[in-house]
Each structure stands twice: as C-alpha cells, then as structure tokens.
Amino acid sequence: MITSSELRAIPAFSDLPEDQIDWFLSHAEEAFLEAGSAFVRQGDPADWMFVFLEGMYQWRGEFGGDTVAIPAQAGEVSGVFPFSRMKQFTVSGVAMTDGRILKFPAARLPELIQKMPGLTTRLVAMMSDRIREGTRIEQQRDRLVSLGKLAAGFAHELNNPASAAKRATTQLAKAVEKMRAANAILWRQSVEETVKTRIEAEEAAVMRSWGTHQEGVALSDLEDALDRTLRDHGFADSWELSAALARAGMQPATLRALLSDLERDTAVPAIARIAAAAEVSVLLGMIESGTSRVSDLIQVVKEYTYLGQAPTQCVDLVASVETTLAALPHLLQAGIEVRRDYAKDPVEVNGAGTELNQVWANLIENAIEAMAGRGQLRLRISREDRFGVVEIGDSGAGIPEAVRPHIFDPFFTTKGVGEGTGLGLSTVQTIVRKHGGHMMVDSRPGDTRFQVWLPLMAAAGSESSEGVER
C-alpha cells in the first residue's frame, strides 16, 4: 500500500499538505504491471489520471499511418488532467518494465480542483506545456510532410528537363562528328569560294533557327516536302536529312535553290553538313530549354522559401500565391482550370513568407484533391477594410455537413491510413492566427471557399479595386 511519504517523492506532490495527500490517496487505486502489459488502450474512455511510481512506460499511437511513441517514467503524472476535454485516449499506455502506478478517477477531478488547488495549478501548467510541445511537434511534422511532397514534385519536374538536356548532349556529340565527316569530304574537293560562301550562309541560317523549330503537323508536312525535293535530286535514304532540315525550319524553295547551284559531288557532303548543323541547332535549343526550365524551378524554390531573406518581411499576397502555384506544377493536371481574380493594387502584409506559402500550398492541394482531377481552382485576392483576403476555392463536391465542424481539429482526417496526417488545416489555422489573422470557410456542392484574412501592412491605402484577370 502506497504511503503519503512515497507519494511526496513525486515532484508534483512534494510540498502539498498532509490532508490533501490523504484525500488523494483515499480515492486512488494502486496497480502493479508486468513488462509489456497495457494499462490503457487507444480508444478507451478517458477515465483516469496516472501517477507513475516505479518503472518505465511508453505511450503509443497511430497518426497518419505512422507510429508515435512517447516515453514516460517514474515520477511523472499523465492521463486526464483537470479541465481536459479529452473524451477518449488517443494512444495506448504500455509498461516497458515491471512497474507500479497510481490511478486517480477522472470523475473526481472537479473535487480535486476544489480540495487541491496547488496540485491543480501544477497539473494545468503541465498540460499547457504538453499541448505546446505537441503542437510544435505536429507543426514540424506537417512541415516535413509538406516538404516531402514538394520535394517529390520538384524532383519530378526537374528530372524531365534535366534528362532531356542530358540526352541532347549525347546526341550533340554525334551531330558534331557528322559535321566533321562532311567537312572532310567537302573540303577535299575543289570548291569555288562563291559556293563555299553559299554553303556557309545556309549553315549559318539553320544555326540561327535555334529555338524557333516547328512541331506537329506543320513539321511533318515540311519533312515530306523536303524529302521529295531531295529525292528529286537523286538523294537516297533522304529521310534523315529531311528530318534534320525540317526541324531547323529550312523551306523547300531554299533547298531547291541551293541544290541547283551545286555540283552533285559537292551537293551530297554540303547537304550532310548543313543537316548536321541543323541537328546541332535543334539540340542546342533543347539544352537551352531544359537548363532554363531547371533554372526557373530553382528560382521558384528560392522565392517559395524566401531564401536569404529575413524571418519576416513585406509579403505581396499575389506574388506569394503565384510563387506557390509555380511550386506545384505536378498537381495542376490538364483537367484543372485556374481562374484568377486579383486586386489591381498590391496587397501587402507583414509576415513569414515561407509559412504563408505553406498555407497557400495546403489549401491549393486540398482544393485540387477535392476536384479529383477535373474542375476550377479559383484564386481571389482583395483588400477588405484593414485586411488582405486570399480566397482559394474549388468546384468539388464540397465538405459534408457532419465533417465541417472538425476540419481544423488536430489529427482529424477523412483520408485513408497513410494518405494524410490530419494536421494540415490545424497547422494552417495556427499560422494564420500567429499572423494576427483569421479564417472563414463556406462550402456547398460545386463551390467550396477558404478565406484567409491577414492584417495589411498599413491600415491606410487605396480602396479595394475591382479584380482583374491575370
């Protein structure tokens, strides 16, 4: 049987009056546990406060498909505290070693508040500290999840242009070798200077076509026309030459004029050289396009993360939302139409740009998921009195009435195990409140809108202007 002196060894009870200790012990139950046994299971009614007397313990739970484990040890108090609104245990409690605990019924917490005010104050402080720490962990975990999704998206977006540039570099070496081989044949012949000049001029022309190549049906038609011209002049297996010249934009009339000015022995290596130059032009264009896309994506990352800037800064809400949108190209499927309605004048707030971008990313991702790959993503930014308002809407099925009151609750999610953390909107709301703002939600089938209201940098300023399509 536990004694008052043993309970006083627990820090929370150390200096309490004897009569309070006796009252607490008279209503508590002592329990002995074996290693591996559970003293409470996830989903059980929240009926007990626990005082760990001896041994090592662990709280375990499943959140978003991940297992969370929180250690506890002798000397700690846990479970249901005064003023707690917990209805069920969200985790299981397991003894890691043989141990002994004291169980105090939650039903008597109102009496405890009256009879043990000193203990109540300490327990409330513990609960507040744990809530703050839990919130910090939740937010950090949510940021890591968001970062992981963003990194996966960027990896996909970067891979395509980088791979294209790599393939083009390999092909470029082959094209240069073709030019060298054609030159070796061409310059062994006795070619007049005027003819050399003409060949070099056409070569320069196809090289200048870099970045202006035709595509689709127009390209196919041009290839056919060039191929007929080459065959009419006795070229065998002309499809490779015609394809290269077509991609560089050479016209059939230009090719016919060139061939009419060249001797047969000169024409073959000359056209081969010009076609190789055309390939070089096309490949340089592919490399330039790929590396530019990589550079643009890196710039988006820098803007999204506000790399190199102060923790808080002047944030232009339009630029912030557009940067976030540019960071999520992997989500904008062909069936998603983006509609913008932005204020003409800048809408600026003071805040942590990276955190606000996280807000937009979360709301945009949720909106796109709600539309299942087809619908309208509606972005509206305006001034409303002393606030800048960012509205992110979608044409999805809407939020069910039964779900709506819980969407900002930590760990609440309608997704399957492993598909979501349930922390997104909770974190969004925390960030918005941190910036002195608030959120509004309106949802019906075909029209769901999340509004984020943030204080403007200056209360004074021009009146909100009519939105314009950008």
Buried (B, 14 or more C-beta within 10 A) or exposed (E): EEEBEBBBEBEBBEEBEEEBBEBBBEBBEEBEBEEEEEBBEBEBEBBBBBBBBBBBBBBBBEBBEEEBEBEBBBEBBBBBBBEBEEEEBBBBBBBBBBBBBBBBBBEBBEEBBEBBEEBBEBBBEBBEEEEEEEBEEBBEBBBEBBEEBBEEBBEEBBEEBBEBBEBBEEBBEEBBEBBEBBBEBBEEEEBEEEBBEBBBEBBEBBBEBBEEBBEEEEBEEBBBBBBEBBBEBEBEEBBEBBBBBBBBBBBBEBBBEBBEBBEEEBBBBBBBBBBBBBBBBBBBBBBBBBBEBBEEBEEBBEBBBBEEEEEEBEBBBBBBBBBBBBBBEBBBEEEBEEEBBBBEEBBBBBBBBBBBBBBBBBBBBBBBBBBEEEBBBBBBBBBEEEBBBBBBBBBBBBBEEEEEEEBBEBEBBEEEEEEBBBBBBBBBBBBBEEBEBEBEEEBEEEBBBBBBBBBBBEEEBEEBEEBEEE
